[in-house]
Amino acid sequence: MCLAVPGRVLDIEERDGTRMADVDFGGVVKEVCLEYLPDLQVGEYAIVHVGFALQRLDEESAKQTLELFAELGMLQEEFGDAWEMAAAEAGVEPVEPVEPVEPVEGARGQ
């Protein structure tokens, strides 16, 4: 599912001629295009869909929506690790990454 999620603008800069921002979605920060909202400022909230800020939103509405999405697990679904979620749905326990081992001199295959 792809949600339109409210986020708070942390900083704004122009990148390759495009107005871009780092936006905080309840603890997850993503890069967002601001071309549809050219007057959006740092500290303001916007509804973001597929990487584009589409509509300005007041702070109270944004916080209420983020809280509701978090309660429903929708933020994890939208921003969580896809591999972890697929493993959880399949009932597979996550595996801790294994550190690479240095090859032993004289071992087979060398």
Backbone as a chain_set.jsonl record, in Angstrom:
{"seq": "MCLAVPGRVLDIEERDGTRMADVDFGGVVKEVCLEYLPDLQVGEYAIVHVGFALQRLDEESAKQTLELFAELGMLQEEFGDAWEMAAAEAGVEPVEPVEPVEPVEGARGQ", "coords": {"N": [[0.845, -1.17, 0.0], [0.458, 2.252, -0.646], [0.719, 5.114, 1.01], [-0.467, 8.49, 1.525], [1.335, 10.496, 3.48], [1.616, 12.558, 6.364], [4.263, 14.868, 6.981], [7.016, 16.583, 8.594], [8.869, 19.348, 7.574], [12.324, 19.431, 7.616], [14.693, 20.547, 6.571], [15.581, 22.558, 3.709], [16.707, 22.59, 0.378], [18.144, 23.415, -2.809], [18.496, 21.119, -5.359], [20.117, 20.215, -8.145], [18.546, 22.068, -9.566], [16.028, 21.599, -8.565], [13.683, 22.015, -5.988], [14.164, 20.602, -2.933], [13.606, 18.65, 0.081], [14.435, 17.465, 3.375], [12.35, 15.416, 5.132], [10.549, 14.687, 8.058], [8.874, 11.877, 9.094], [7.392, 11.091, 11.602], [9.729, 10.142, 12.887], [11.056, 8.794, 10.885], [13.113, 9.795, 8.325], [12.938, 11.17, 5.15], [13.814, 11.992, 1.738], [12.225, 14.557, -0.064], [10.408, 15.969, -2.767], [9.672, 19.359, -3.343], [8.416, 20.793, -5.322], [5.688, 21.103, -5.984], [4.738, 22.598, -3.931], [5.881, 25.39, -3.68], [6.226, 27.437, -1.782], [6.471, 26.287, 0.713], [7.82, 26.017, 3.97], [10.642, 25.479, 6.248], [9.88, 23.576, 9.093], [7.171, 23.523, 8.674], [4.294, 21.43, 7.912], [3.445, 18.868, 5.569], [1.431, 16.927, 3.345], [2.634, 14.026, 1.978], [3.195, 12.123, -0.903], [4.446, 9.403, -2.61], [7.036, 10.58, -2.61], [6.606, 13.284, -3.179], [5.661, 16.426, -1.969], [2.414, 17.337, -1.477], [0.312, 18.817, -0.335], [-0.137, 21.431, 2.006], [-0.32, 21.121, 5.562], [-1.852, 21.573, 8.752], [-0.167, 21.612, 11.948], [-1.403, 20.233, 14.149], [-3.32, 18.514, 12.907], [-1.553, 16.98, 11.378], [-0.004, 15.692, 13.377], [-1.999, 14.192, 14.712], [-2.791, 12.476, 12.654], [-0.369, 11.086, 12.125], [-0.068, 9.776, 14.615], [-2.325, 8.101, 14.589], [-1.779, 6.529, 12.29], [0.54, 5.27, 13.256], [-0.492, 3.788, 15.436], [-2.08, 1.991, 14.034], [-0.174, 0.579, 12.729], [0.593, 1.367, 10.268], [2.663, 3.089, 9.569], [4.938, 1.541, 9.903], [4.41, -0.318, 7.945], [4.541, 1.302, 5.687], [7.125, 2.482, 5.829], [8.832, 0.592, 6.889], [11.312, -2.089, 7.019], [11.381, -3.96, 4.174], [12.25, -6.622, 3.812], [12.287, -7.632, 6.441], [9.549, -7.431, 7.051], [8.415, -9.181, 5.153], [9.548, -11.597, 5.972], [8.408, -11.799, 8.525], [5.682, -12.043, 7.862], [5.787, -14.495, 6.629], [6.337, -16.064, 8.733], [8.926, -16.532, 9.5], [11.835, -16.45, 11.474], [13.888, -13.609, 11.994], [17.245, -13.483, 10.805], [20.394, -12.989, 12.232], [22.958, -11.01, 10.793], [25.901, -12.507, 9.448], [29.305, -12.159, 10.139], [31.889, -11.716, 7.731], [34.351, -14.227, 7.129], [37.841, -14.442, 7.234], [39.748, -15.946, 4.64], [41.515, -19.018, 5.102], [44.918, -19.634, 4.771], [46.066, -21.959, 2.457], [43.77, -23.418, 2.514], [41.144, -25.418, 1.013], [40.141, -24.723, -2.349], [41.641, -22.518, -2.858]], "CA": [[0.0, 0.0, 0.0], [1.228, 3.483, -0.7], [-0.072, 6.131, 1.686], [-0.068, 9.89, 1.582], [1.681, 10.594, 4.891], [2.067, 13.892, 6.755], [5.626, 14.962, 7.485], [7.502, 17.925, 8.955], [10.054, 19.75, 6.811], [13.484, 19.679, 8.471], [15.558, 21.49, 5.859], [15.247, 22.721, 2.289], [17.802, 23.031, -0.487], [17.937, 23.173, -4.232], [19.375, 20.067, -5.865], [20.009, 20.119, -9.6], [17.46, 22.915, -10.036], [14.75, 21.162, -7.986], [13.548, 22.307, -4.558], [14.046, 19.342, -2.208], [13.644, 18.785, 1.536], [14.431, 16.291, 4.242], [11.068, 15.484, 5.831], [10.43, 13.732, 9.159], [7.576, 11.205, 9.18], [7.312, 10.401, 12.878], [10.986, 9.48, 13.201], [11.685, 8.335, 9.652], [13.409, 10.965, 7.503], [13.046, 10.851, 3.72], [13.975, 13.121, 0.829], [10.932, 14.861, -0.686], [10.376, 17.052, -3.74], [8.742, 20.429, -2.946], [8.046, 21.588, -6.498], [4.249, 21.398, -6.002], [4.487, 23.551, -2.847], [7.097, 26.202, -3.725], [6.373, 28.345, -0.639], [6.554, 25.516, 1.955], [8.984, 26.439, 4.747], [11.148, 24.594, 7.297], [9.006, 23.54, 10.262], [5.781, 23.295, 8.277], [3.907, 20.053, 7.604], [2.808, 18.652, 4.277], [1.08, 15.555, 3.007], [3.588, 13.566, 0.978], [2.846, 10.876, -1.584], [5.512, 8.935, -3.512], [8.175, 11.472, -2.662], [6.227, 14.646, -3.533], [4.798, 17.154, -1.049], [1.248, 17.684, -2.289], [-0.6, 19.769, 0.299], [0.249, 21.905, 3.339], [-1.195, 20.59, 6.608], [-1.552, 22.188, 10.039], [0.59, 20.738, 12.84], [-2.282, 19.364, 14.943], [-3.849, 17.467, 12.025], [-0.436, 16.105, 11.006], [0.343, 14.852, 14.534], [-3.092, 13.24, 14.923], [-2.725, 11.472, 11.587], [0.813, 10.255, 12.375], [-0.375, 8.916, 15.768], [-3.271, 7.084, 14.136], [-1.039, 5.611, 11.416], [1.438, 4.472, 14.101], [-1.334, 2.835, 16.172], [-2.559, 0.978, 13.097], [0.973, -0.101, 12.148], [0.717, 1.758, 8.87], [3.963, 3.696, 9.329], [5.875, 0.432, 9.719], [4.111, -0.894, 6.63], [4.983, 2.237, 4.656], [8.541, 2.819, 5.908], [9.619, -0.47, 7.495], [12.204, -2.905, 6.202], [10.568, -4.897, 3.377], [12.703, -8.003, 4.06], [11.797, -8.008, 7.776], [8.097, -7.611, 6.999], [8.127, -10.405, 4.4], [9.902, -12.722, 6.843], [7.402, -11.88, 9.586], [4.455, -12.572, 7.262], [6.019, -15.914, 6.314], [6.562, -16.781, 9.983], [10.347, -16.86, 9.589], [12.57, -15.623, 12.42], [14.987, -12.887, 11.343], [18.569, -14.049, 11.039], [21.423, -11.979, 12.431], [23.977, -11.098, 9.755], [27.135, -13.182, 9.818], [30.472, -11.416, 9.699], [32.705, -12.513, 6.822], [35.515, -14.877, 7.705], [39.032, -14.373, 6.375], [40.15, -17.262, 4.157], [42.698, -19.614, 5.725], [45.915, -19.966, 3.774], [46.206, -23.395, 2.232], [42.453, -24.089, 2.553], [40.638, -25.832, -0.295], [39.528, -23.689, -3.191], [42.535, -21.383, -3.063]], "C": [[0.889, 1.23, 0.0], [0.352, 4.606, -0.159], [0.412, 7.532, 1.356], [0.109, 10.175, 3.07], [2.097, 12.026, 5.22], [3.486, 13.844, 7.309], [6.007, 16.404, 7.723], [8.803, 18.205, 8.219], [11.18, 20.105, 7.779], [14.451, 20.674, 7.852], [15.203, 21.47, 4.38], [16.512, 23.156, 1.556], [17.443, 22.741, -1.932], [18.966, 22.152, -4.688], [19.12, 19.907, -7.355], [18.805, 20.883, -10.134], [16.09, 22.551, -9.491], [14.751, 21.435, -6.491], [13.237, 21.013, -3.821], [14.132, 19.602, -0.712], [13.851, 17.421, 2.18], [13.199, 16.449, 5.109], [10.998, 14.345, 6.846], [8.999, 13.2, 9.222], [7.533, 10.41, 10.481], [8.563, 9.604, 13.214], [11.718, 8.908, 12.002], [11.877, 9.55, 8.757], [13.644, 10.513, 6.062], [13.243, 12.139, 2.933], [12.675, 13.305, 0.045], [11.084, 16.039, -1.64], [9.305, 18.069, -3.33], [8.226, 21.253, -4.118], [6.553, 21.94, -6.545], [3.853, 22.393, -4.911], [5.696, 24.477, -2.723], [7.289, 27.139, -2.531], [6.408, 27.613, 0.704], [7.867, 25.842, 2.659], [9.401, 25.375, 5.766], [10.228, 24.717, 8.514], [7.547, 23.3, 9.93], [5.563, 21.825, 7.945], [3.252, 20.0, 6.231], [2.427, 17.185, 4.161], [1.961, 15.162, 1.837], [3.128, 12.23, 0.407], [3.913, 10.596, -2.626], [6.622, 9.968, -3.724], [7.88, 12.905, -3.042], [5.321, 15.234, -2.462], [3.632, 17.699, -1.867], [0.358, 18.762, -1.687], [-0.068, 20.138, 1.672], [-0.789, 21.397, 4.345], [-0.832, 21.265, 7.923], [-0.936, 21.145, 10.984], [-0.303, 19.762, 13.611], [-2.843, 18.217, 14.103], [-2.76, 16.468, 11.649], [-0.099, 15.152, 12.15], [-0.743, 13.809, 14.811], [-3.039, 12.119, 13.89], [-1.543, 10.539, 11.787], [0.585, 9.294, 13.545], [-1.307, 7.781, 15.356], [-2.579, 6.054, 13.24], [-0.127, 4.701, 12.23], [0.655, 3.414, 14.866], [-1.783, 1.685, 15.273], [-1.423, 0.193, 12.439], [1.232, 0.3, 10.708], [2.048, 2.447, 8.572], [5.008, 2.619, 9.114], [5.669, -0.186, 8.34], [4.657, -0.01, 5.511], [6.498, 2.411, 4.634], [9.424, 1.706, 6.45], [10.481, -1.218, 6.494], [11.383, -3.982, 5.486], [10.959, -6.349, 3.632], [12.209, -8.494, 5.413], [10.305, -8.29, 7.736], [7.728, -8.878, 6.249], [8.441, -11.631, 5.239], [8.862, -12.904, 7.938], [6.099, -12.472, 9.058], [4.58, -14.056, 6.963], [6.251, -16.741, 7.576], [8.009, -17.209, 10.177], [11.013, -15.907, 10.576], [13.678, -14.891, 11.684], [16.329, -13.496, 11.744], [19.551, -12.905, 11.198], [22.464, -12.113, 11.331], [25.253, -11.734, 10.301], [28.292, -12.362, 9.287], [31.311, -12.299, 8.793], [33.946, -13.048, 7.538], [36.675, -14.773, 6.713], [39.398, -15.767, 5.914], [41.451, -17.725, 4.85], [43.654, -20.014, 4.62], [46.055, -21.473, 3.666], [44.889, -24.143, 2.276], [42.038, -24.452, 1.142], [40.034, -24.651, -1.039], [40.422, -22.495, -3.405], [43.652, -21.721, -3.994]], "O": [[1.965, 1.223, 0.598], [-0.631, 4.999, -0.787], [1.56, 7.729, 0.958], [-0.852, 10.106, 3.836], [2.84, 12.646, 4.459], [3.862, 12.906, 8.012], [5.424, 17.326, 7.153], [9.727, 17.391, 8.242], [11.021, 20.962, 8.648], [14.97, 21.55, 8.543], [14.616, 20.517, 3.869], [17.283, 23.98, 2.049], [16.561, 21.935, -2.23], [20.161, 22.302, -4.433], [18.032, 19.508, -7.769], [18.119, 20.413, -11.042], [15.087, 23.131, -9.909], [15.722, 21.12, -5.804], [12.195, 20.397, -4.04], [14.655, 20.628, -0.278], [13.501, 16.381, 1.622], [13.012, 17.483, 5.749], [11.337, 13.201, 6.544], [8.044, 13.96, 9.381], [7.628, 9.183, 10.459], [8.47, 8.508, 13.767], [12.897, 8.57, 12.106], [10.916, 10.26, 8.458], [14.432, 9.607, 5.793], [12.892, 13.227, 3.39], [12.096, 12.337, -0.449], [11.805, 16.994, -1.349], [8.176, 17.697, -3.011], [7.648, 22.319, -3.908], [6.19, 22.979, -7.097], [2.764, 22.965, -4.955], [6.458, 24.365, -1.763], [8.407, 27.594, -2.289], [6.377, 28.267, 1.746], [8.911, 25.933, 2.013], [8.619, 24.487, 6.105], [9.848, 25.818, 8.91], [6.766, 22.916, 10.8], [6.513, 21.074, 7.727], [2.598, 20.947, 5.792], [3.025, 16.318, 4.798], [2.03, 15.868, 0.831], [2.726, 11.328, 1.142], [4.243, 11.465, -3.433], [7.08, 10.2, -4.843], [8.814, 13.688, -3.217], [4.324, 14.618, -2.084], [3.835, 18.435, -2.833], [-0.274, 19.531, -2.411], [0.396, 19.276, 2.418], [-1.971, 21.261, 4.026], [0.344, 21.508, 8.195], [-1.162, 19.945, 10.829], [0.023, 18.579, 13.71], [-2.838, 17.069, 14.546], [-3.003, 15.262, 11.605], [0.072, 13.952, 11.934], [-0.427, 12.659, 15.115], [-3.223, 10.949, 14.225], [-1.685, 9.326, 11.638], [0.994, 8.135, 13.484], [-1.095, 6.629, 15.737], [-2.77, 4.85, 13.41], [-0.022, 3.508, 11.946], [1.085, 2.263, 14.941], [-1.854, 0.538, 15.714], [-1.672, -0.746, 11.683], [2.004, -0.353, 10.005], [2.52, 2.397, 7.436], [5.871, 2.753, 8.246], [6.63, -0.533, 7.654], [5.172, -0.51, 4.511], [7.1, 2.481, 3.562], [10.647, 1.852, 6.473], [10.39, -1.006, 5.285], [10.76, -4.821, 6.136], [10.091, -7.221, 3.665], [11.761, -9.634, 5.534], [9.84, -9.27, 8.317], [6.813, -9.589, 6.666], [7.685, -12.602, 5.223], [8.475, -14.03, 8.249], [5.48, -13.304, 9.72], [3.597, -14.793, 7.033], [6.351, -17.966, 7.511], [8.29, -18.141, 10.931], [10.785, -14.699, 10.526], [14.345, -15.481, 10.835], [16.512, -13.958, 12.87], [19.552, -11.963, 10.406], [22.822, -13.233, 10.966], [25.63, -11.526, 11.454], [28.278, -11.919, 8.139], [31.44, -13.497, 9.043], [34.504, -12.404, 8.427], [36.506, -14.989, 5.513], [39.366, -16.7, 6.717], [42.345, -16.928, 5.134], [43.257, -20.656, 3.647], [46.15, -22.172, 4.675], [44.864, -25.361, 2.098], [42.525, -23.862, 0.178], [39.497, -23.717, -0.443], [40.019, -21.539, -4.068], [44.499, -20.874, -4.276]]}, "num_chains": 1, "name": "protein.A"}
